[in-house]
Amino acid sequence: MEAPKKCRLWWPDRLSSTSELSSHPFHFLFGWFVSSPGASLDIVVAFSCSEGTLNYAQSYLDIQGILHEINDNLPMLPQDDCKVSLFGCYVADGGDHHSIKVGTETACPGTYRSGKNSRTAEINWIQLTSDHSVVHGRDIAPIPKLKFLKWRGVAITQLDVHVIVYETPQFRNHHYSLRYCPAEHVTSSIKKPMWVQNLYQKRSHIELNIVIQTINTASAAKVRFESHFPAKRSSTPFHVFSMFTNFCWLLFATTLALLSTFLFSVLQSFLTAWSYVSRWSFVHTILGILFGKTCKNLEARCPQLLFWPVFLQGSSVRCQSSVEYAEMAALRRHFVWSSLFVDLLLGNVLGILLSSQAEAVCSFILSLADGITNHVLRTGCVWLMGNPAGFKLNAELAGVLGMVSLNVVQIWSTVWSFINSFLPYLLKTIAVCGCIFGLTTASALTIDIISLATVHLSALHWLLSLLYSRQIQFISTLWRFFRGRKWNPLRQRLDSCGYTVEQHVIGSLLFTPLFLLLPTVTAFYIFFTIINASLGLICIVIDLGILVIHVTPYTKVALWLLRKKRFPSGIWFEIAALQCDVTTSSHIGSSDETINLVASRNCYRSSGVVLFLRGNYLSLREVVWPHYSCVSSAVSRSSMASSAYGVLTGKRISYTLGTSGLPRKLPWMVVPYKVYWHLCCDAILSCRKD
């Protein structure tokens, strides 16, 4: 690999904005070397450690073993040799001579012992010094300046250095990402040029992606490294307020765990009863037909009610090794319990409103049902039996269809008069269901009750759609027959067909009455289709509300409003200052494996730019819209076009959105009550530790 000619030094701003470097004149630097196929090199500084601290730690710690452990716990990078290592030093006072020992002994300041098996020919080492140039408008001082670089045993004398100052990513604060999430569903009226589309499709450079990954893991590497050192004892005095806070938090965790355990016992009893009912297949089938929507929502929601302490607890160690991975794991974990919390909150609001206004709701439902039955159904059937809107219909067929419709309406009105006494209990059932299982399950139960209350209208619509579709099919078949055509179902096309005079006469005798009776059947079909579609539209609106509650990322919305930096979308660089320097040279050491840094004017040349790493962030629409893909697909143009075609041809239309937006079904949790109580307590207490 050729020697690098360009170098990007990624420097954490906390090393310059704090007194960490000024506390000691000599610091060792830990981080990554990221090489690229071209003549460029990325040096990512993660953290530093003072010379005294590191030399003291070598007496009882294995530094190489610690670095090996850190690399094992960090995410794997595409480059195998890209590992956390001790790769350089920082000289605060800009001294001219420092000896760095890489052999078996350490004898002078600024040295580090790496072991007996170290190879000087392959060592990579940098030395930085302080540049006291003022960056206007920035509380960053000093800016590091590259003084010496040895890459794969070769001293680099000509190098363009870009110092990029980045803010160290912190969990629950911010991180960097090269991913760009455009609003793919937004259609632009202006066609973009081809070069713009190619620019969006161009993949980001893999080396820059590796650098961003290392920056996101810098904080975890620093924490793991410092965890091996003796912790500093806190001198904060004990306060009574802290004891009171601990007691209140423990009381809250115990109370919520008791309530959750009670709900756990109720759901376990419900599961036992459901398993007993499922032994009779016909009962299970009938309940699935009558309350299918409710059963599907219960199957999805009940396991979530049991698994909420699992979702609330922390993620794995691997996810905590990178801020980006930790953020994604936290968002996935909080998505379930936040959706569950909002669902239960809205369900309790609905339950309280129904319980307090039960009489008013009952009277409204009864008056609405009476108005639909008398002023819409009966009046409409009588109107269709005459001459609706001046159209002349077949009186005999209109009378038969009208009498059948009126008899069905009358029978259902008689049945409804007996069901009126159970209406308050139905409302209480919906209220209790909303308080225990959430608003989505109560809404699903409402859809099933509406379907049961309007089953007579569905039956009439099914009968009329059957007559209408068969009549349309016969008329279209006879029309093709008159033109000498027939439909070939195998090849899905129209073929030629011959016919005799007798067949033509019979076809004419069948075509004439069917065509003349079509307006009468169409009038009744349109009337009941409008009524059925209106009721179906109400169910679709409720179903859309259920879907929106399930898929809305409440945690993401709240976090975006509070801290937008947690949703990065690309990076950019802010040019802060230009620095040019003609300073030192390097002299590689001798047989004792010591690297001597000797200043010699006009031998080492470096010039570069000071940049600040900045990030772009997603808008609220870009954060939320990907979760609504199932909603947009359910009400897409293709679905509406197929529904319109089904109405015109007399096919039955489903006024439900299916189970595409429901959360995935989780297994049922079966553990002892005491274990579940401890699980809930630990989950709540772990939130305070985080």
Buried (B, 14 or more C-beta within 10 A) or exposed (E): EEBBEBBBBBBBBBBBBEEBBEEBBBBBBBBBBBBBEEEBBBBBBBBBBBBEBBBEBEEEEEBBEBBEBBBEBBBEBEBEEBBBBBBBBBBBEBBEEBBBBBBEEBEEBBBBBBEEEBEBEEBBBBBBBBBEBEBEEBEBBBBBBBBBBBBBEEBBEEBBBBBBBBBBBEBEBBBBBBEEBEEEEEEEEEEEEEEEEEEEEEEEEEBBBBBBBBBBBBBBBBEBBEEBBEEEEEEEEEEEEEEEEEEEBBEEBBEBBEEBBEBBEEBBEEBEEBEEEEEEEEEBEEBEEBBBBBBBBBBBBBBBBBBBBBBBBBBEEEBBBBBBBBBBBBBEBBBBBBBBBBBBEBBBEBBEEBEEEBEEBBEEBEEEBEEBBEEBBBEBBEBBBEEBEEEEBBEEBBBEBBEBBBEBBBEBBEEBEEEEEEBEEBBBBBBBBBBBBBBBBBBBBBBBBBBEBBEBBBEBBEBBBEBBBEBBEBBEBBEBBEEEBBEEEEEEEEEEBEEEEEEEEBBEEBBEEBBEBBBBBBBBBBBBBEBBBEBBEBBBEBBBBBBBBBBBBBBBBEBBEEEBBBBBBBBEEEEBBEBEBEBBBBBBBEEEBBBEBEBEEEBBBBBBBBBBBEBEBBBEEBBBBEBBBBBEEBEEEEEEEEBEEBBEEBEBBEBBBEBEBBBEBBEEBEEEEEEBBBBBBBBBBBEEEE
